[in-house]
Amino acid sequence: MGFAETFKALSDPVRRDILTLLKQNRLSAGEIGSNFNMTGATISYHLNVLKKAELVYEQREKNYIYYELNASVLEEILMWLSDLKGEKDYEVVEGK
């Protein structure tokens, strides 16, 4: 995972909204798409960008594909940003 892909994925408000939806629990592509006024192909594009950035996991079950938030990538970014700010202990920052 590179930060370039991650920041590109996070730069789009639709993708940030998808991540917010997935914060609650895993969803199928159809369930995600029902929250937006756009085509299934467009939702699929956004999900592929999020997958490439490793911000979401994909899990196939029968005829459905479920997407789930990968919080470890977000934690890695937060640790990097904390280090960049000069904060010594990420855990302390997270507990604020």
Secondary structure, 3 states (H helix, E strand, C coil): CCHHHHHHHHCCHHHHHHHHHHHHCCEEHHHHHCCCCCCHHHHHHHHHHHHHCCCEEEEEECCEEEEEECHHHHHHHHHHHHHHHCCCCHHHHHCC
